[in-house]
Amino acid sequence: MDDISKAIENAQAEKGKPSLIAIRTHIACGSPNKQDTAGAHGEPLGEEEILLTKKNLGWESEEPFYVPEKALEHFHQALNKGYESESKWDEHFEAYAKEYPDLAKEWHSFMHKEYSDDWKKAIPVFTKDDKPIATRSASGKVLNAIASHIPNLVGGSADLAPSTKTNMDKFGSITRDDFSGRNMHFGIREHGMGAIVNGMNLHKGVIAYGATFMVFSDYMRPSVRLSAIMEQPSIWIFTHDSIGVGEDGPTHQPVEHLAALRAIPDLLVIRPGDANETAAAWRIAIESRNRPVAMALTRQNLPILDSSQYPSVTEGAKRGAYILVDTDGEPDIILIGTGSEVSLVLDAAKQLKEKGFKARVVSMPCWELFDDQDAEYKSKVLPPSVKKRLAVEAGITQGWHRYVGFEGDVIGIDHYGASAPGGTVFKQFGFTVENVVERAMVLIKK
C-alpha cells in the first residue's frame, strides 16, 4: 500500500501531463484453487472454495458476508462526515445566495434545468419562402438560436464540427487554459467523446451534446448505451444519416445504424423529415430529463414542411408519428416516411390521388415516442382497419413490419450502398416517387 500511495502522490504532483499508474493484480487473490484462473472470472468460487480462501487469508469468521465490528465503525464515520459536509455546503450556499442572489438563482436553474420560455421563442420557424435545407444545417441554426438563452448548453464534435454544424458561433472554445468557451474539441475519439458528455450530464449543471457522422455511431455505442442505462439526457447528433452521403461510398453510408440505435432501450432516436421537425427534435432533447436523444440528420437538402400547410408538424413530432396529409374518408393506403423520405411519400401521395387513390401520409420521426402514446392515438394515426401500408426509409427494413403489418410493405435498403452522387444512389436503389407509387399500387390492388 505504501508503494501505491507514493505513486498516487507522484501523480498528483505532476501538473504538466497525465499519469498512468499500472498495478498488477490477481483475480480471486487468496483462493487456493482458483486464483489467476478463468473460472474465478466467470463463475462463483463455491462454498468450499470460499472457506478455503478465508482460511488461507486468515479471515476470522466463516459466517457469509461477515463484516467485523471495527470495520463497521470505520465505515459509519462516513455518515457523520457526509452530514457535516452537507451542512457546511448549505451554510455556504445560503451565505452566497444572500451576497449574489442572481448568480445563486442561475446556479439553481442550471442544476434543475429550469429556464424561461425565451429559448423556445427563439427556435426558428422555417416557411415555404425558405430554400430546401439539410436537417444537419437546420439543426445548426436551431442550436445557435437557442444557445444564447441556455447558457449552460455545452458540446462539440469528434473533429467534425463544420460538417455536423454543431459549433455555437457566438461562443469560444474550451481549451486547457480557458474554460470560458462552450465549444468542445473532442478529437477523433467518438467513444471518449461519449463518455465525457455522459460525465458532464451526470454531474448536472450543464446540458451536454456530442456529434459525429452517423456511420461512426458504432464507435461510441457503449457510451450511447450507457447514457440510456443511466437515464441521462445526453444529446447525440448524428449527421450524414443515409446513402444520401453519396460519393464517400459504402464505408461512410449508414445502412444498419438506425436499426442498431433503435435497438437500445430508452434511447429516443429522432429522424426528422425537414427543418421544422428538426426544430421539434431539439425541443424534445432540451426538455428531456431521463432519456438520451439521438438525432439522425441529413447531409442533403430537404424541402420545408411549411407550417401554414402542415400545422401539425411541431406537436405531431412530439408524439413520434402523426398524420401529415389525410384523406376524405378511409384511405386506400397509408404511406409512412421518416427523414429524407417524408417529402418522397408526400409527392407519391399526390400522384396516387391523380390516379384516383386515397393515400394518407404519416411522418414517423421517432418510433419510441410513438410507442409511448396511448392506444387511441396510435389507432387514430394507423387505424387497424387500413391494412395496406407502405413504409419508406433509407435504412434496413428490420423492425418496420411492426407498423406496416403482414399485409404491408417496406421500401428500404437491406444491403450496402455504392459510391456515386447521393441522388444517383437513391434512384439506383428505388428511393424515387415512381417506385413508391408502383409499390403502393401493388399493395392497393392485392
C-alpha positions as CSV (number, residue, x, y, z in Angstrom):
1,M,0.0,0.0,0.0
2,D,2.9,2.4,0.6
3,D,4.0,2.0,-3.0
4,I,0.5,2.7,-4.2
5,S,0.2,5.8,-2.0
6,K,3.5,7.1,-3.2
7,A,2.5,6.5,-6.8
8,I,-0.7,8.5,-6.3
9,E,1.2,11.3,-4.6
10,N,3.6,11.4,-7.5
11,A,0.7,11.6,-10.0
12,Q,-0.9,14.4,-8.0
13,A,2.3,16.3,-8.0
14,E,2.7,16.1,-11.8
15,K,1.0,19.2,-13.2
16,G,2.1,19.2,-16.8
17,K,0.9,15.8,-18.2
18,P,-1.4,12.9,-17.3
19,S,-0.2,10.0,-15.3
20,L,-0.9,6.3,-15.7
21,I,-0.5,4.0,-12.7
22,A,-0.1,0.3,-13.6
23,I,-0.9,-2.1,-10.9
24,R,-0.7,-5.9,-11.3
25,T,-3.4,-7.8,-9.5
26,H,-4.5,-11.4,-9.0
27,I,-8.1,-12.4,-9.8
28,A,-9.5,-14.3,-6.8
29,C,-6.5,-13.4,-4.8
30,G,-6.0,-15.9,-1.9
31,S,-8.1,-18.7,-3.4
32,P,-6.0,-21.9,-3.2
33,N,-7.5,-23.5,-6.3
34,K,-8.9,-20.6,-8.5
35,Q,-6.6,-17.7,-8.1
36,D,-5.5,-16.5,-11.6
37,T,-7.9,-18.8,-13.4
38,A,-10.7,-18.1,-15.9
39,G,-13.0,-20.0,-13.5
40,A,-12.8,-17.2,-11.0
41,H,-13.9,-14.7,-13.6
42,G,-16.9,-16.5,-15.0
43,E,-18.4,-18.4,-12.0
44,P,-18.8,-18.2,-8.2
45,L,-16.0,-19.7,-6.1
46,G,-18.4,-22.1,-4.3
47,E,-18.9,-22.6,-0.6
48,E,-16.0,-25.0,-0.2
49,E,-13.5,-22.8,-2.0
50,I,-14.7,-19.7,-0.1
51,L,-14.0,-21.4,3.2
52,L,-10.6,-22.5,2.0
53,T,-9.9,-18.9,0.8
54,K,-10.9,-17.4,4.2
55,K,-8.6,-19.9,5.9
56,N,-5.8,-19.1,3.6
57,L,-6.2,-15.3,4.2
58,G,-6.6,-15.7,7.9
59,W,-10.2,-14.4,8.0
60,E,-11.7,-14.5,11.4
61,S,-15.2,-15.8,10.6
62,E,-16.7,-18.5,8.4
63,E,-20.1,-16.6,8.5
64,P,-21.2,-15.5,5.0
65,F,-20.9,-11.7,4.4
66,Y,-19.4,-11.1,7.8
67,V,-18.2,-7.6,8.5
68,P,-16.1,-7.1,11.7
69,E,-17.5,-4.6,14.1
70,K,-14.3,-2.5,13.9
71,A,-14.8,-2.2,10.1
72,L,-18.4,-1.2,10.6
73,E,-17.4,1.6,13.0
74,H,-15.0,2.9,10.5
75,F,-17.5,2.9,7.6
76,H,-20.1,4.6,9.7
77,Q,-17.8,7.5,10.1
78,A,-18.6,8.4,6.5
79,L,-22.2,9.1,7.5
80,N,-21.2,11.7,10.0
81,K,-18.7,13.2,7.6
82,G,-21.4,13.4,5.0
83,Y,-23.9,15.1,7.3
84,E,-21.2,17.5,8.3
85,S,-20.2,18.3,4.7
86,E,-23.8,18.8,3.6
87,S,-24.5,21.1,6.5
88,K,-21.4,23.2,5.6
89,W,-22.4,23.3,2.0
90,D,-25.9,24.5,2.9
91,E,-24.5,27.2,5.1
92,H,-22.0,28.4,2.4
93,F,-24.7,28.4,-0.3
94,E,-27.1,30.3,1.9
95,A,-24.4,33.0,2.5
96,Y,-23.5,33.0,-1.2
97,A,-27.2,33.4,-2.2
98,K,-27.5,36.5,0.1
99,E,-24.5,38.1,-1.4
100,Y,-25.0,37.0,-5.0
101,P,-28.7,36.4,-5.4
102,D,-28.7,36.5,-9.2
103,L,-25.8,34.0,-9.5
104,A,-27.5,31.7,-7.0
105,K,-30.7,31.8,-9.0
106,E,-28.7,31.0,-12.2
107,W,-26.9,28.1,-10.4
108,H,-30.3,26.7,-9.3
109,S,-31.7,26.9,-12.8
110,F,-28.7,25.2,-14.3
111,M,-28.8,22.3,-11.8
112,H,-32.6,21.8,-12.2
113,K,-32.9,22.6,-15.9
114,E,-35.4,25.4,-15.2
115,Y,-35.4,28.1,-17.8
116,S,-37.6,30.9,-19.0
117,D,-39.5,30.3,-22.3
118,D,-37.1,32.6,-24.2
119,W,-35.3,29.6,-25.7
120,K,-38.5,28.2,-27.0
121,K,-39.5,31.5,-28.5
122,A,-36.0,31.7,-30.2
123,I,-36.5,28.5,-32.1
124,P,-36.7,29.4,-35.8
125,V,-39.8,28.6,-37.8
126,F,-39.0,27.6,-41.4
127,T,-41.5,28.7,-44.0
128,K,-42.3,27.9,-47.7
129,D,-40.2,31.0,-48.6
130,D,-37.1,29.3,-47.2
131,K,-35.0,27.3,-49.6
132,P,-34.6,23.5,-49.1
133,I,-32.2,22.8,-46.3
134,A,-30.3,19.8,-44.9
135,T,-31.5,18.8,-41.5
136,R,-27.9,19.0,-40.2
137,S,-27.9,22.7,-41.3
138,A,-31.3,23.3,-39.8
139,S,-30.1,21.7,-36.6
140,G,-27.1,24.2,-36.6
141,K,-29.5,27.1,-37.0
142,V,-31.7,25.9,-34.1
143,L,-28.6,25.3,-31.9
144,N,-27.3,28.8,-32.5
145,A,-30.7,30.3,-32.0
146,I,-31.2,28.8,-28.5
147,A,-27.6,28.9,-27.3
148,S,-27.8,32.5,-26.0
149,H,-30.9,31.6,-24.0
150,I,-29.5,28.4,-22.5
151,P,-26.1,29.5,-21.2
152,N,-25.1,26.0,-19.8
153,L,-25.5,24.3,-23.2
154,V,-22.1,22.8,-23.9
155,G,-20.8,20.4,-26.6
156,G,-19.0,19.7,-29.7
157,S,-17.9,17.1,-32.2
158,A,-15.4,14.4,-32.7
159,D,-13.3,16.6,-35.1
160,L,-16.3,17.2,-37.4
161,A,-18.0,20.4,-36.1
162,P,-18.0,22.1,-39.6
163,S,-19.7,19.0,-41.1
164,T,-22.1,18.3,-38.3
165,K,-23.0,22.0,-37.9
166,T,-22.5,21.8,-34.1
167,N,-20.4,24.9,-33.4
168,M,-22.0,27.6,-31.4
169,D,-20.8,30.6,-33.4
170,K,-21.1,33.3,-30.7
171,F,-19.1,31.4,-28.1
172,G,-15.5,30.4,-28.0
173,S,-13.8,27.1,-27.5
174,I,-12.9,25.4,-24.2
175,T,-9.1,25.0,-24.0
176,R,-6.7,23.7,-21.4
177,D,-6.1,27.2,-20.3
178,D,-9.5,28.8,-20.8
179,F,-12.8,27.4,-19.7
180,S,-14.9,30.4,-20.7
181,G,-16.0,29.0,-24.0
182,R,-18.7,26.5,-24.7
183,N,-17.5,24.6,-27.8
184,M,-15.5,21.4,-27.1
185,H,-13.0,19.9,-29.5
186,F,-13.1,16.2,-28.5
187,G,-10.7,14.9,-31.2
188,I,-11.2,11.9,-33.3
189,R,-12.4,9.6,-30.5
190,E,-16.1,9.0,-30.5
191,H,-16.2,6.7,-27.5
192,G,-14.2,9.1,-25.4
193,M,-16.5,12.0,-26.5
194,G,-19.5,10.0,-25.4
195,A,-18.0,9.2,-22.0
196,I,-17.2,12.9,-21.5
197,V,-20.7,14.0,-22.5
198,N,-22.2,11.4,-20.2
199,G,-20.0,12.6,-17.3
200,M,-20.9,16.2,-17.7
201,N,-24.6,15.3,-17.8
202,L,-24.2,13.1,-14.7
203,H,-22.6,15.9,-12.8
204,K,-25.5,18.2,-13.8
205,G,-25.2,21.9,-14.2
206,V,-24.8,21.6,-18.0
207,I,-26.7,20.3,-21.0
208,A,-24.0,18.4,-23.0
209,Y,-24.1,17.2,-26.5
210,G,-21.7,15.3,-28.8
211,A,-21.7,14.9,-32.6
212,T,-20.3,12.8,-35.4
213,F,-21.3,11.1,-38.6
214,M,-23.9,8.5,-38.1
215,V,-21.8,5.7,-39.5
216,F,-19.4,6.4,-36.6
217,S,-22.1,5.9,-34.0
218,D,-20.7,2.3,-33.9
219,Y,-17.5,3.5,-32.3
220,M,-19.4,5.1,-29.4
221,R,-22.2,2.6,-29.0
222,P,-21.1,1.7,-25.4
223,S,-21.3,5.4,-24.4
224,V,-24.7,5.8,-26.1
225,R,-26.0,2.7,-24.4
226,L,-24.7,3.8,-21.0
227,S,-26.5,7.1,-21.4
228,A,-29.7,5.1,-21.7
229,I,-28.9,2.8,-18.8
230,M,-28.0,5.7,-16.5
231,E,-31.1,7.6,-17.6
232,Q,-29.0,10.6,-18.6
233,P,-30.4,13.2,-21.1
234,S,-27.3,13.2,-23.3
235,I,-27.8,14.7,-26.7
236,W,-26.3,12.7,-29.6
237,I,-26.2,14.4,-33.0
238,F,-25.5,12.0,-35.9
239,T,-25.4,13.6,-39.4
240,H,-24.9,12.1,-42.9
241,D,-27.6,9.7,-42.0
242,S,-28.0,7.5,-45.1
243,I,-26.8,6.5,-48.6
244,G,-27.5,10.2,-49.4
245,V,-23.9,10.7,-48.2
246,G,-23.1,9.8,-51.8
247,E,-19.5,9.6,-53.1
248,D,-17.9,8.6,-49.8
249,G,-19.3,5.2,-50.6
250,P,-20.4,2.1,-48.5
251,T,-17.9,2.7,-45.7
252,H,-19.5,6.0,-44.9
253,Q,-23.1,5.3,-45.8
254,P,-25.1,4.2,-42.8
255,V,-27.5,1.3,-43.6
256,E,-28.0,-0.7,-40.4
257,H,-27.3,2.1,-38.0
258,L,-30.9,3.4,-37.5
259,A,-32.0,-0.1,-36.5
260,A,-28.9,-0.5,-34.3
261,L,-29.7,2.7,-32.4
262,R,-33.4,1.9,-32.1
263,A,-32.4,-1.4,-30.5
264,I,-31.1,0.5,-27.5
265,P,-33.9,0.6,-24.9
266,D,-34.9,4.1,-23.6
267,L,-32.9,5.9,-26.4
268,L,-35.1,8.3,-28.3
269,V,-34.0,8.1,-32.0
270,I,-35.4,11.0,-34.0
271,R,-35.0,11.2,-37.7
272,P,-36.7,14.5,-38.7
273,G,-38.2,14.9,-42.1
274,D,-37.4,18.6,-42.5
275,A,-36.2,21.7,-40.8
276,N,-39.3,22.2,-38.7
277,E,-39.3,18.6,-37.4
278,T,-35.6,19.2,-36.6
279,A,-36.5,22.2,-34.5
280,A,-39.1,20.0,-32.7
281,A,-36.3,17.4,-32.1
282,W,-34.2,20.0,-30.4
283,R,-37.1,21.0,-28.2
284,I,-37.6,17.3,-27.2
285,A,-33.9,16.9,-26.5
286,I,-33.7,20.0,-24.3
287,E,-36.8,19.1,-22.3
288,S,-35.8,15.5,-21.8
289,R,-35.0,14.7,-18.2
290,N,-34.2,11.0,-18.1
291,R,-33.8,9.7,-21.7
292,P,-31.0,10.4,-24.1
293,V,-31.9,11.7,-27.6
294,A,-30.1,10.7,-30.8
295,M,-30.9,12.8,-33.9
296,A,-30.3,11.4,-37.3
297,L,-29.8,14.3,-39.7
298,T,-29.2,14.6,-43.5
299,R,-26.4,15.9,-45.5
300,Q,-28.6,16.6,-48.5
301,N,-31.2,19.4,-48.7
302,L,-34.8,18.7,-48.0
303,P,-38.0,20.7,-48.8
304,I,-39.6,22.6,-45.9
305,L,-42.8,21.2,-44.4
306,D,-44.4,24.7,-44.3
307,S,-46.4,25.2,-41.1
308,S,-49.1,27.1,-42.9
309,Q,-49.8,23.9,-45.0
310,Y,-48.8,21.4,-42.4
311,P,-49.7,23.0,-39.0
312,S,-49.3,19.7,-37.0
313,V,-45.6,19.3,-37.5
314,T,-44.3,20.6,-34.2
315,E,-46.9,18.9,-31.9
316,G,-47.0,15.8,-34.1
317,A,-43.3,15.3,-33.9
318,K,-43.5,15.3,-30.1
319,R,-45.8,12.3,-30.4
320,G,-43.4,10.3,-32.5
321,A,-45.7,10.0,-35.5
322,Y,-48.6,12.0,-36.9
323,I,-50.9,12.4,-39.9
324,L,-49.2,14.9,-42.3
325,V,-51.8,14.6,-45.1
326,D,-55.2,12.9,-44.6
327,T,-58.0,11.8,-47.0
328,D,-61.7,12.2,-47.2
329,G,-63.0,9.0,-45.7
330,E,-60.9,5.9,-45.1
331,P,-57.6,5.9,-47.0
332,D,-56.8,3.2,-49.6
333,I,-53.3,3.1,-48.3
334,I,-51.1,4.7,-45.6
335,L,-47.7,5.9,-46.6
336,I,-45.2,6.2,-43.8
337,G,-41.9,8.1,-44.1
338,T,-39.0,9.3,-42.0
339,G,-36.2,11.8,-42.6
340,S,-35.4,12.5,-46.3
341,E,-38.2,10.1,-47.4
342,V,-41.0,12.2,-46.0
343,S,-41.0,14.5,-49.0
344,L,-40.8,11.4,-51.2
345,V,-44.0,9.9,-49.9
346,L,-45.8,13.3,-50.0
347,D,-45.1,13.5,-53.7
348,A,-46.1,9.9,-54.2
349,A,-49.4,10.6,-52.4
350,K,-50.1,13.4,-54.9
351,Q,-49.6,11.1,-57.8
352,L,-51.7,8.4,-56.3
353,K,-54.5,11.0,-55.8
354,E,-54.2,11.9,-59.5
355,K,-54.8,8.1,-60.2
356,G,-57.9,8.1,-58.1
357,F,-56.5,6.5,-54.9
358,K,-56.6,8.0,-51.4
359,A,-53.3,7.9,-49.6
360,R,-52.8,9.1,-46.0
361,V,-49.2,10.3,-45.3
362,V,-47.8,9.7,-41.9
363,S,-44.5,11.2,-40.8
364,M,-42.8,9.0,-38.1
365,P,-39.7,10.7,-36.9
366,C,-39.5,8.7,-33.6
367,W,-40.6,5.2,-33.1
368,E,-40.1,5.3,-29.3
369,L,-42.2,8.4,-28.8
370,F,-45.0,6.9,-30.9
371,D,-44.8,3.7,-28.9
372,D,-45.3,5.7,-25.7
373,Q,-48.7,7.1,-26.9
374,D,-52.0,5.6,-25.8
375,A,-53.8,3.0,-27.9
376,E,-56.4,5.6,-29.0
377,Y,-53.9,7.9,-30.6
378,K,-51.9,5.1,-32.2
379,S,-55.1,3.7,-33.7
380,K,-56.0,7.2,-35.0
381,V,-52.7,7.5,-36.8
382,L,-52.6,3.9,-38.0
383,P,-56.1,2.5,-38.0
384,P,-56.3,-1.3,-37.7
385,S,-58.9,-1.3,-40.5
386,V,-56.3,0.1,-43.0
387,K,-54.0,-2.8,-43.6
388,K,-52.4,-1.5,-46.8
389,R,-49.4,0.3,-45.5
390,L,-46.1,1.2,-47.1
391,A,-43.1,2.5,-45.1
392,V,-40.2,4.2,-46.8
393,E,-36.9,4.7,-45.1
394,A,-33.3,4.7,-46.4
395,G,-32.1,2.1,-43.9
396,I,-32.6,-1.6,-43.3
397,T,-36.2,-2.8,-43.2
398,Q,-35.7,-4.6,-39.9
399,G,-38.4,-3.5,-37.4
400,W,-40.8,-1.8,-39.8
401,H,-43.2,-4.7,-40.0
402,R,-44.5,-3.9,-36.5
403,Y,-46.0,-0.8,-38.1
404,V,-46.9,-2.0,-41.6
405,G,-48.3,-5.4,-40.6
406,F,-48.4,-8.6,-42.6
407,E,-50.2,-7.0,-45.5
408,G,-47.9,-4.0,-45.7
409,D,-44.6,-3.4,-47.4
410,V,-41.3,-1.6,-46.8
411,I,-39.0,0.2,-49.2
412,G,-35.6,0.1,-47.6
413,I,-32.1,-0.9,-48.3
414,D,-31.0,-4.3,-46.9
415,H,-27.6,-4.2,-48.4
416,Y,-24.7,-1.8,-48.6
417,G,-24.7,1.4,-50.7
418,A,-22.5,2.5,-53.6
419,S,-20.1,5.3,-54.4
420,A,-21.9,7.8,-56.5
421,P,-23.7,11.1,-56.1
422,G,-26.4,10.9,-53.4
423,G,-29.3,11.4,-55.9
424,T,-27.9,8.7,-58.2
425,V,-27.6,6.2,-55.3
426,F,-31.2,7.0,-54.2
427,K,-32.5,6.4,-57.7
428,Q,-30.5,3.3,-58.2
429,F,-31.9,1.7,-55.0
430,G,-35.5,2.6,-55.5
431,F,-36.0,5.7,-53.4
432,T,-38.0,7.5,-56.1
433,V,-41.5,8.8,-56.3
434,E,-42.2,6.4,-59.2
435,N,-41.1,3.4,-57.3
436,V,-43.1,4.4,-54.2
437,V,-46.2,4.8,-56.4
438,E,-45.6,1.5,-58.1
439,R,-45.2,-0.4,-54.8
440,A,-48.2,1.3,-53.4
441,M,-50.3,0.3,-56.4
442,V,-49.3,-3.3,-56.0
443,L,-50.5,-3.2,-52.4
444,I,-53.7,-1.5,-53.2
445,K,-54.6,-3.9,-55.9
446,K,-53.8,-7.1,-53.9
